[in-house]
Amino acid sequence: MKCDKCHVDSAMYRATVMVCPKCHGILNAEQLFQLLEKLRISKELVEQIKKEIVLEITFS
């Protein structure tokens, strides 16, 4: 993966988010949440992101 800004040919962080191929709903984003916590994003904010994803899936 190449950075658009400085053209470095690697990525520092990567997370897998599983998405349904038919409806594009997020099935699993646990790696994303672990990465956010590792990056010292507050647990409250990570929980808010989880809730927003669930709401997006539920009402889309």
N, CA, C, O and CB atoms as a CASP TS submission, in Angstrom:
PFRMAT TS
TARGET T0000
AUTHOR 0000-0000-0000
METHOD Language model
MODEL 1
PARENT N/A
ATOM      1  N   MET     1       0.847  -1.174   0.000  1.00  0.00           N
ATOM      2  CA  MET     1       0.000   0.000   0.000  1.00  0.00           C
ATOM      3  C   MET     1       0.892   1.236   0.000  1.00  0.00           C
ATOM      4  O   MET     1       1.821   1.336   0.801  1.00  0.00           O
ATOM      5  CB  MET     1      -0.964  -0.002   1.220  1.00  0.00           C
ATOM      6  N   LYS     2       0.617   2.152  -0.876  1.00  0.00           N
ATOM      7  CA  LYS     2       1.452   3.344  -1.023  1.00  0.00           C
ATOM      8  C   LYS     2       0.709   4.571  -0.495  1.00  0.00           C
ATOM      9  O   LYS     2      -0.474   4.766  -0.773  1.00  0.00           O
ATOM     10  CB  LYS     2       1.857   3.550  -2.505  1.00  0.00           C
ATOM     11  N   CYS     3       1.426   5.391   0.270  1.00  0.00           N
ATOM     12  CA  CYS     3       0.876   6.632   0.813  1.00  0.00           C
ATOM     13  C   CYS     3       0.688   7.643  -0.320  1.00  0.00           C
ATOM     14  O   CYS     3       1.614   7.898  -1.090  1.00  0.00           O
ATOM     15  CB  CYS     3       1.805   7.213   1.920  1.00  0.00           C
ATOM     16  N   ASP     4      -0.509   8.216  -0.418  1.00  0.00           N
ATOM     17  CA  ASP     4      -0.784   9.220  -1.449  1.00  0.00           C
ATOM     18  C   ASP     4       0.000  10.508  -1.225  1.00  0.00           C
ATOM     19  O   ASP     4       0.340  11.209  -2.178  1.00  0.00           O
ATOM     20  CB  ASP     4      -2.268   9.528  -1.490  1.00  0.00           C
ATOM     21  N   LYS     5       0.284  10.814   0.034  1.00  0.00           N
ATOM     22  CA  LYS     5       0.940  12.081   0.361  1.00  0.00           C
ATOM     23  C   LYS     5       2.444  12.044   0.123  1.00  0.00           C
ATOM     24  O   LYS     5       2.981  12.922  -0.553  1.00  0.00           O
ATOM     25  CB  LYS     5       0.667  12.444   1.800  1.00  0.00           C
ATOM     26  N   CYS     6       3.145  11.023   0.678  1.00  0.00           N
ATOM     27  CA  CYS     6       4.616  11.022   0.575  1.00  0.00           C
ATOM     28  C   CYS     6       5.150   9.839  -0.229  1.00  0.00           C
ATOM     29  O   CYS     6       6.364   9.687  -0.364  1.00  0.00           O
ATOM     30  CB  CYS     6       5.232  11.004   1.966  1.00  0.00           C
ATOM     31  N   HIS     7       4.269   9.004  -0.762  1.00  0.00           N
ATOM     32  CA  HIS     7       4.613   7.909  -1.666  1.00  0.00           C
ATOM     33  C   HIS     7       5.477   6.811  -1.039  1.00  0.00           C
ATOM     34  O   HIS     7       6.169   6.087  -1.755  1.00  0.00           O
ATOM     35  CB  HIS     7       5.321   8.460  -2.849  1.00  0.00           C
ATOM     36  N   VAL     8       5.441   6.681   0.301  1.00  0.00           N
ATOM     37  CA  VAL     8       6.128   5.577   0.971  1.00  0.00           C
ATOM     38  C   VAL     8       5.363   4.303   0.641  1.00  0.00           C
ATOM     39  O   VAL     8       4.132   4.304   0.605  1.00  0.00           O
ATOM     40  CB  VAL     8       6.222   5.805   2.532  1.00  0.00           C
ATOM     41  N   ASP     9       6.091   3.217   0.400  1.00  0.00           N
ATOM     42  CA  ASP     9       5.484   1.980  -0.082  1.00  0.00           C
ATOM     43  C   ASP     9       5.214   0.974   1.040  1.00  0.00           C
ATOM     44  O   ASP     9       5.538  -0.205   0.905  1.00  0.00           O
ATOM     45  CB  ASP     9       6.378   1.347  -1.123  1.00  0.00           C
ATOM     46  N   SER    10       4.621   1.436   2.146  1.00  0.00           N
ATOM     47  CA  SER    10       4.237   0.517   3.219  1.00  0.00           C
ATOM     48  C   SER    10       3.221   1.192   4.122  1.00  0.00           C
ATOM     49  O   SER    10       2.992   2.399   4.036  1.00  0.00           O
ATOM     50  CB  SER    10       5.473   0.064   4.035  1.00  0.00           C
ATOM     51  N   ALA    11       2.618   0.395   4.988  1.00  0.00           N
ATOM     52  CA  ALA    11       1.648   0.921   5.944  1.00  0.00           C
ATOM     53  C   ALA    11       2.114   0.592   7.353  1.00  0.00           C
ATOM     54  O   ALA    11       2.703  -0.464   7.584  1.00  0.00           O
ATOM     55  CB  ALA    11       0.230   0.344   5.681  1.00  0.00           C
ATOM     56  N   MET    12       1.854   1.485   8.289  1.00  0.00           N
ATOM     57  CA  MET    12       2.262   1.250   9.666  1.00  0.00           C
ATOM     58  C   MET    12       1.242   0.407  10.418  1.00  0.00           C
ATOM     59  O   MET    12       1.624  -0.410  11.256  1.00  0.00           O
ATOM     60  CB  MET    12       2.471   2.569  10.381  1.00  0.00           C
ATOM     61  N   TYR    13      -0.039   0.584  10.140  1.00  0.00           N
ATOM     62  CA  TYR    13      -1.095  -0.122  10.851  1.00  0.00           C
ATOM     63  C   TYR    13      -2.047  -0.734   9.838  1.00  0.00           C
ATOM     64  O   TYR    13      -2.300  -0.174   8.771  1.00  0.00           O
ATOM     65  CB  TYR    13      -1.851   0.825  11.818  1.00  0.00           C
ATOM     66  N   ARG    14      -2.564  -1.891  10.199  1.00  0.00           N
ATOM     67  CA  ARG    14      -3.527  -2.546   9.329  1.00  0.00           C
ATOM     68  C   ARG    14      -4.557  -3.248  10.210  1.00  0.00           C
ATOM     69  O   ARG    14      -4.203  -3.847  11.225  1.00  0.00           O
ATOM     70  CB  ARG    14      -2.825  -3.555   8.359  1.00  0.00           C
ATOM     71  N   ALA    15      -5.810  -3.176   9.829  1.00  0.00           N
ATOM     72  CA  ALA    15      -6.877  -3.858  10.550  1.00  0.00           C
ATOM     73  C   ALA    15      -7.796  -4.503   9.529  1.00  0.00           C
ATOM     74  O   ALA    15      -8.061  -3.934   8.470  1.00  0.00           O
ATOM     75  CB  ALA    15      -7.663  -2.876  11.476  1.00  0.00           C
ATOM     76  N   THR    16      -8.275  -5.683   9.849  1.00  0.00           N
ATOM     77  CA  THR    16      -9.217  -6.376   8.986  1.00  0.00           C
ATOM     78  C   THR    16     -10.632  -6.115   9.484  1.00  0.00           C
ATOM     79  O   THR    16     -10.923  -6.273  10.670  1.00  0.00           O
ATOM     80  CB  THR    16      -8.917  -7.898   8.941  1.00  0.00           C
ATOM     81  N   VAL    17     -11.495  -5.718   8.579  1.00  0.00           N
ATOM     82  CA  VAL    17     -12.906  -5.535   8.880  1.00  0.00           C
ATOM     83  C   VAL    17     -13.660  -6.430   7.909  1.00  0.00           C
ATOM     84  O   VAL    17     -13.566  -6.257   6.694  1.00  0.00           O
ATOM     85  CB  VAL    17     -13.352  -4.018   8.760  1.00  0.00           C
ATOM     86  N   MET    18     -14.412  -7.392   8.452  1.00  0.00           N
ATOM     87  CA  MET    18     -15.153  -8.321   7.597  1.00  0.00           C
ATOM     88  C   MET    18     -16.485  -7.688   7.208  1.00  0.00           C
ATOM     89  O   MET    18     -17.225  -7.193   8.059  1.00  0.00           O
ATOM     90  CB  MET    18     -15.380  -9.687   8.316  1.00  0.00           C
ATOM     91  N   VAL    19     -16.783  -7.711   5.892  1.00  0.00           N
ATOM     92  CA  VAL    19     -17.975  -7.066   5.353  1.00  0.00           C
ATOM     93  C   VAL    19     -18.748  -8.072   4.506  1.00  0.00           C
ATOM     94  O   VAL    19     -18.155  -8.850   3.759  1.00  0.00           O
ATOM     95  CB  VAL    19     -17.601  -5.810   4.516  1.00  0.00           C
ATOM     96  N   CYS    20     -20.065  -8.053   4.626  1.00  0.00           N
ATOM     97  CA  CYS    20     -20.913  -8.934   3.828  1.00  0.00           C
ATOM     98  C   CYS    20     -20.809  -8.538   2.356  1.00  0.00           C
ATOM     99  O   CYS    20     -20.989  -7.365   2.029  1.00  0.00           O
ATOM    100  CB  CYS    20     -22.391  -8.873   4.313  1.00  0.00           C
ATOM    101  N   PRO    21     -20.520  -9.497   1.450  1.00  0.00           N
ATOM    102  CA  PRO    21     -20.383  -9.160   0.032  1.00  0.00           C
ATOM    103  C   PRO    21     -21.712  -8.773  -0.628  1.00  0.00           C
ATOM    104  O   PRO    21     -21.718  -8.138  -1.683  1.00  0.00           O
ATOM    105  CB  PRO    21     -19.778 -10.329  -0.708  1.00  0.00           C
ATOM    106  N   LYS    22     -22.832  -9.153  -0.011  1.00  0.00           N
ATOM    107  CA  LYS    22     -24.126  -8.846  -0.615  1.00  0.00           C
ATOM    108  C   LYS    22     -24.668  -7.488  -0.162  1.00  0.00           C
ATOM    109  O   LYS    22     -24.999  -6.640  -0.990  1.00  0.00           O
ATOM    110  CB  LYS    22     -25.126  -9.937  -0.276  1.00  0.00           C
ATOM    111  N   CYS    23     -24.758  -7.289   1.163  1.00  0.00           N
ATOM    112  CA  CYS    23     -25.374  -6.051   1.667  1.00  0.00           C
ATOM    113  C   CYS    23     -24.356  -5.039   2.176  1.00  0.00           C
ATOM    114  O   CYS    23     -24.721  -3.916   2.524  1.00  0.00           O
ATOM    115  CB  CYS    23     -26.343  -6.377   2.776  1.00  0.00           C
ATOM    116  N   HIS    24     -23.072  -5.428   2.222  1.00  0.00           N
ATOM    117  CA  HIS    24     -21.975  -4.567   2.672  1.00  0.00           C
ATOM    118  C   HIS    24     -22.039  -4.206   4.154  1.00  0.00           C
ATOM    119  O   HIS    24     -21.408  -3.241   4.588  1.00  0.00           O
ATOM    120  CB  HIS    24     -21.966  -3.309   1.863  1.00  0.00           C
ATOM    121  N   GLY    25     -22.804  -4.984   4.937  1.00  0.00           N
ATOM    122  CA  GLY    25     -22.837  -4.779   6.381  1.00  0.00           C
ATOM    123  C   GLY    25     -21.538  -5.250   7.020  1.00  0.00           C
ATOM    124  O   GLY    25     -20.919  -6.202   6.543  1.00  0.00           O
ATOM    125  N   ILE    26     -21.126  -4.594   8.089  1.00  0.00           N
ATOM    126  CA  ILE    26     -19.905  -4.980   8.794  1.00  0.00           C
ATOM    127  C   ILE    26     -20.217  -6.180   9.671  1.00  0.00           C
ATOM    128  O   ILE    26     -21.092  -6.121  10.535  1.00  0.00           O
ATOM    129  CB  ILE    26     -19.340  -3.799   9.644  1.00  0.00           C
ATOM    130  N   LEU    27     -19.486  -7.284   9.440  1.00  0.00           N
ATOM    131  CA  LEU    27     -19.702  -8.509  10.191  1.00  0.00           C
ATOM    132  C   LEU    27     -18.803  -8.589  11.413  1.00  0.00           C
ATOM    133  O   LEU    27     -19.234  -9.049  12.470  1.00  0.00           O
ATOM    134  CB  LEU    27     -19.473  -9.710   9.305  1.00  0.00           C
ATOM    135  N   ASN    28     -17.562  -8.149  11.279  1.00  0.00           N
ATOM    136  CA  ASN    28     -16.606  -8.228  12.374  1.00  0.00           C
ATOM    137  C   ASN    28     -15.557  -7.150  12.178  1.00  0.00           C
ATOM    138  O   ASN    28     -14.969  -7.024  11.103  1.00  0.00           O
ATOM    139  CB  ASN    28     -15.951  -9.634  12.453  1.00  0.00           C
ATOM    140  N   ALA    29     -15.331  -6.379  13.222  1.00  0.00           N
ATOM    141  CA  ALA    29     -14.325  -5.320  13.167  1.00  0.00           C
ATOM    142  C   ALA    29     -13.444  -5.359  14.408  1.00  0.00           C
ATOM    143  O   ALA    29     -12.907  -4.332  14.826  1.00  0.00           O
ATOM    144  CB  ALA    29     -14.996  -3.942  13.032  1.00  0.00           C
ATOM    145  N   GLU    30     -13.294  -6.543  14.997  1.00  0.00           N
ATOM    146  CA  GLU    30     -12.550  -6.661  16.250  1.00  0.00           C
ATOM    147  C   GLU    30     -11.107  -6.180  16.110  1.00  0.00           C
ATOM    148  O   GLU    30     -10.588  -5.540  17.026  1.00  0.00           O
ATOM    149  CB  GLU    30     -12.566  -8.103  16.730  1.00  0.00           C
ATOM    150  N   GLN    31     -10.441  -6.473  14.981  1.00  0.00           N
ATOM    151  CA  GLN    31      -9.064  -5.993  14.794  1.00  0.00           C
ATOM    152  C   GLN    31      -9.018  -4.469  14.783  1.00  0.00           C
ATOM    153  O   GLN    31      -8.076  -3.871  15.303  1.00  0.00           O
ATOM    154  CB  GLN    31      -8.470  -6.547  13.484  1.00  0.00           C
ATOM    155  N   LEU    32     -10.012  -3.855  14.204  1.00  0.00           N
ATOM    156  CA  LEU    32     -10.074  -2.394  14.183  1.00  0.00           C
ATOM    157  C   LEU    32     -10.167  -1.848  15.602  1.00  0.00           C
ATOM    158  O   LEU    32      -9.461  -0.904  15.956  1.00  0.00           O
ATOM    159  CB  LEU    32     -11.272  -1.910  13.345  1.00  0.00           C
ATOM    160  N   PHE    33     -11.036  -2.442  16.415  1.00  0.00           N
ATOM    161  CA  PHE    33     -11.209  -1.973  17.783  1.00  0.00           C
ATOM    162  C   PHE    33      -9.947  -2.193  18.608  1.00  0.00           C
ATOM    163  O   PHE    33      -9.579  -1.341  19.416  1.00  0.00           O
ATOM    164  CB  PHE    33     -12.391  -2.677  18.437  1.00  0.00           C
ATOM    165  N   GLN    34      -9.282  -3.331  18.411  1.00  0.00           N
ATOM    166  CA  GLN    34      -8.026  -3.594  19.116  1.00  0.00           C
ATOM    167  C   GLN    34      -6.962  -2.583  18.708  1.00  0.00           C
ATOM    168  O   GLN    34      -6.203  -2.104  19.551  1.00  0.00           O
ATOM    169  CB  GLN    34      -7.535  -5.026  18.835  1.00  0.00           C
ATOM    170  N   LEU    35      -6.904  -2.260  17.431  1.00  0.00           N
ATOM    171  CA  LEU    35      -5.930  -1.286  16.942  1.00  0.00           C
ATOM    172  C   LEU    35      -6.204   0.099  17.529  1.00  0.00           C
ATOM    173  O   LEU    35      -5.273   0.795  17.933  1.00  0.00           O
ATOM    174  CB  LEU    35      -5.957  -1.226  15.406  1.00  0.00           C
ATOM    175  N   LEU    36      -7.461   0.496  17.578  1.00  0.00           N
ATOM    176  CA  LEU    36      -7.801   1.799  18.157  1.00  0.00           C
ATOM    177  C   LEU    36      -7.370   1.873  19.616  1.00  0.00           C
ATOM    178  O   LEU    36      -6.851   2.897  20.061  1.00  0.00           O
ATOM    179  CB  LEU    36      -9.309   2.064  18.038  1.00  0.00           C
ATOM    180  N   GLU    37      -7.584   0.790  20.363  1.00  0.00           N
ATOM    181  CA  GLU    37      -7.157   0.764  21.757  1.00  0.00           C
ATOM    182  C   GLU    37      -5.636   0.788  21.861  1.00  0.00           C
ATOM    183  O   GLU    37      -5.085   1.450  22.741  1.00  0.00           O
ATOM    184  CB  GLU    37      -7.716  -0.475  22.463  1.00  0.00           C
ATOM    185  N   LYS    38      -4.957   0.074  20.971  1.00  0.00           N
ATOM    186  CA  LYS    38      -3.491   0.059  20.964  1.00  0.00           C
ATOM    187  C   LYS    38      -2.939   1.456  20.685  1.00  0.00           C
ATOM    188  O   LYS    38      -1.894   1.834  21.214  1.00  0.00           O
ATOM    189  CB  LYS    38      -2.965  -0.942  19.913  1.00  0.00           C
ATOM    190  N   LEU    39      -3.642   2.216  19.856  1.00  0.00           N
ATOM    191  CA  LEU    39      -3.237   3.581  19.532  1.00  0.00           C
ATOM    192  C   LEU    39      -3.647   4.576  20.622  1.00  0.00           C
ATOM    193  O   LEU    39      -3.544   5.790  20.445  1.00  0.00           O
ATOM    194  CB  LEU    39      -3.841   3.998  18.196  1.00  0.00           C
ATOM    195  N   ARG    40      -4.109   4.043  21.739  1.00  0.00           N
ATOM    196  CA  ARG    40      -4.496   4.828  22.919  1.00  0.00           C
ATOM    197  C   ARG    40      -5.720   5.715  22.687  1.00  0.00           C
ATOM    198  O   ARG    40      -5.867   6.774  23.297  1.00  0.00           O
ATOM    199  CB  ARG    40      -3.338   5.687  23.355  1.00  0.00           C
ATOM    200  N   ILE    41      -6.590   5.253  21.790  1.00  0.00           N
ATOM    201  CA  ILE    41      -7.883   5.912  21.648  1.00  0.00           C
ATOM    202  C   ILE    41      -8.683   5.511  22.886  1.00  0.00           C
ATOM    203  O   ILE    41      -8.674   4.340  23.264  1.00  0.00           O
ATOM    204  CB  ILE    41      -8.627   5.504  20.290  1.00  0.00           C
ATOM    205  N   SER    42      -9.356   6.429  23.507  1.00  0.00           N
ATOM    206  CA  SER    42     -10.047   6.128  24.761  1.00  0.00           C
ATOM    207  C   SER    42     -11.065   5.002  24.567  1.00  0.00           C
ATOM    208  O   SER    42     -11.680   4.873  23.509  1.00  0.00           O
ATOM    209  CB  SER    42     -10.747   7.388  25.304  1.00  0.00           C
ATOM    210  N   LYS    43     -11.224   4.194  25.615  1.00  0.00           N
ATOM    211  CA  LYS    43     -12.182   3.085  25.560  1.00  0.00           C
ATOM    212  C   LYS    43     -13.595   3.605  25.326  1.00  0.00           C
ATOM    213  O   LYS    43     -14.397   2.954  24.655  1.00  0.00           O
ATOM    214  CB  LYS    43     -12.131   2.259  26.860  1.00  0.00           C
ATOM    215  N   GLU    44     -13.899   4.773  25.876  1.00  0.00           N
ATOM    216  CA  GLU    44     -15.222   5.364  25.680  1.00  0.00           C
ATOM    217  C   GLU    44     -15.463   5.677  24.205  1.00  0.00           C
ATOM    218  O   GLU    44     -16.553   5.440  23.686  1.00  0.00           O
ATOM    219  CB  GLU    44     -15.371   6.641  26.525  1.00  0.00           C
ATOM    220  N   LEU    45     -14.450   6.205  23.540  1.00  0.00           N
ATOM    221  CA  LEU    45     -14.576   6.518  22.119  1.00  0.00           C
ATOM    222  C   LEU    45     -14.681   5.244  21.285  1.00  0.00           C
ATOM    223  O   LEU    45     -15.453   5.198  20.327  1.00  0.00           O
ATOM    224  CB  LEU    45     -13.385   7.359  21.649  1.00  0.00           C
ATOM    225  N   VAL    46     -13.916   4.211  21.634  1.00  0.00           N
ATOM    226  CA  VAL    46     -14.000   2.927  20.925  1.00  0.00           C
ATOM    227  C   VAL    46     -15.403   2.347  21.087  1.00  0.00           C
ATOM    228  O   VAL    46     -15.972   1.834  20.124  1.00  0.00           O
ATOM    229  CB  VAL    46     -12.928   1.923  21.456  1.00  0.00           C
ATOM    230  N   GLU    47     -15.964   2.421  22.287  1.00  0.00           N
ATOM    231  CA  GLU    47     -17.327   1.927  22.515  1.00  0.00           C
ATOM    232  C   GLU    47     -18.337   2.733  21.704  1.00  0.00           C
ATOM    233  O   GLU    47     -19.297   2.171  21.177  1.00  0.00           O
ATOM    234  CB  GLU    47     -17.681   1.989  24.014  1.00  0.00           C
ATOM    235  N   GLN    48     -18.131   4.038  21.601  1.00  0.00           N
ATOM    236  CA  GLN    48     -19.019   4.880  20.801  1.00  0.00           C
ATOM    237  C   GLN    48     -18.943   4.484  19.327  1.00  0.00           C
ATOM    238  O   GLN    48     -19.968   4.442  18.646  1.00  0.00           O
ATOM    239  CB  GLN    48     -18.656   6.372  20.977  1.00  0.00           C
ATOM    240  N   ILE    49     -17.751   4.196  18.831  1.00  0.00           N
ATOM    241  CA  ILE    49     -17.576   3.759  17.440  1.00  0.00           C
ATOM    242  C   ILE    49     -18.305   2.443  17.215  1.00  0.00           C
ATOM    243  O   ILE    49     -18.983   2.279  16.201  1.00  0.00           O
ATOM    244  CB  ILE    49     -16.074   3.608  17.091  1.00  0.00           C
ATOM    245  N   LYS    50     -18.173   1.496  18.155  1.00  0.00           N
ATOM    246  CA  LYS    50     -18.883   0.212  18.044  1.00  0.00           C
ATOM    247  C   LYS    50     -20.386   0.444  17.940  1.00  0.00           C
ATOM    248  O   LYS    50     -21.052  -0.148  17.090  1.00  0.00           O
ATOM    249  CB  LYS    50     -18.566  -0.698  19.258  1.00  0.00           C
ATOM    250  N   LYS    51     -20.922   1.307  18.806  1.00  0.00           N
ATOM    251  CA  LYS    51     -22.361   1.583  18.801  1.00  0.00           C
ATOM    252  C   LYS    51     -22.796   2.211  17.482  1.00  0.00           C
ATOM    253  O   LYS    51     -23.849   1.867  16.945  1.00  0.00           O
ATOM    254  CB  LYS    51     -22.734   2.505  19.967  1.00  0.00           C
ATOM    255  N   GLU    52     -21.985   3.132  16.959  1.00  0.00           N
ATOM    256  CA  GLU    52     -22.315   3.783  15.687  1.00  0.00           C
ATOM    257  C   GLU    52     -22.332   2.775  14.539  1.00  0.00           C
ATOM    258  O   GLU    52     -23.185   2.858  13.655  1.00  0.00           O
ATOM    259  CB  GLU    52     -21.310   4.905  15.386  1.00  0.00           C
ATOM    260  N   ILE    53     -21.396   1.825  14.548  1.00  0.00           N
ATOM    261  CA  ILE    53     -21.362   0.794  13.507  1.00  0.00           C
ATOM    262  C   ILE    53     -22.616  -0.062  13.590  1.00  0.00           C
ATOM    263  O   ILE    53     -23.238  -0.357  12.569  1.00  0.00           O
ATOM    264  CB  ILE    53     -20.096  -0.087  13.642  1.00  0.00           C
ATOM    265  N   VAL    54     -22.991  -0.464  14.803  1.00  0.00           N
ATOM    266  CA  VAL    54     -24.199  -1.278  14.976  1.00  0.00           C
ATOM    267  C   VAL    54     -25.426  -0.507  14.501  1.00  0.00           C
ATOM    268  O   VAL    54     -26.277  -1.068  13.811  1.00  0.00           O
ATOM    269  CB  VAL    54     -24.369  -1.700  16.456  1.00  0.00           C
ATOM    270  N   LEU    55     -25.527   0.765  14.861  1.00  0.00           N
ATOM    271  CA  LEU    55     -26.661   1.577  14.410  1.00  0.00           C
ATOM    272  C   LEU    55     -26.685   1.704  12.892  1.00  0.00           C
ATOM    273  O   LEU    55     -27.750   1.636  12.278  1.00  0.00           O
ATOM    274  CB  LEU    55     -26.607   2.966  15.046  1.00  0.00           C
ATOM    275  N   GLU    56     -25.525   1.886  12.294  1.00  0.00           N
ATOM    276  CA  GLU    56     -25.436   2.011  10.834  1.00  0.00           C
ATOM    277  C   GLU    56     -25.909   0.736  10.150  1.00  0.00           C
ATOM    278  O   GLU    56     -26.643   0.787   9.164  1.00  0.00           O
ATOM    279  CB  GLU    56     -23.995   2.334  10.406  1.00  0.00           C
ATOM    280  N   ILE    57     -25.482  -0.410  10.683  1.00  0.00           N
ATOM    281  CA  ILE    57     -25.895  -1.698  10.107  1.00  0.00           C
ATOM    282  C   ILE    57     -27.392  -1.905  10.301  1.00  0.00           C
ATOM    283  O   ILE    57     -28.086  -2.347   9.386  1.00  0.00           O
ATOM    284  CB  ILE    57     -25.104  -2.866  10.748  1.00  0.00           C
ATOM    285  N   THR    58     -27.884  -1.587  11.487  1.00  0.00           N
ATOM    286  CA  THR    58     -29.283  -1.830  11.826  1.00  0.00           C
ATOM    287  C   THR    58     -30.238  -0.972  10.998  1.00  0.00           C
ATOM    288  O   THR    58     -31.286  -1.453  10.566  1.00  0.00           O
ATOM    289  CB  THR    58     -29.509  -1.569  13.299  1.00  0.00           C
ATOM    290  N   PHE    59     -29.889   0.274  10.780  1.00  0.00           N
ATOM    291  CA  PHE    59     -30.815   1.202  10.133  1.00  0.00           C
ATOM    292  C   PHE    59     -30.460   1.557   8.693  1.00  0.00           C
ATOM    293  O   PHE    59     -31.001   2.519   8.146  1.00  0.00           O
ATOM    294  CB  PHE    59     -30.889   2.448  10.927  1.00  0.00           C
ATOM    295  N   SER    60     -29.562   0.798   8.071  1.00  0.00           N
ATOM    296  CA  SER    60     -29.237   1.107   6.671  1.00  0.00           C
ATOM    297  C   SER    60     -29.894   0.137   5.731  1.00  0.00           C
ATOM    298  O   SER    60     -29.730   0.247   4.516  1.00  0.00           O
ATOM    299  CB  SER    60     -27.736   1.091   6.450  1.00  0.00           C
TER
END
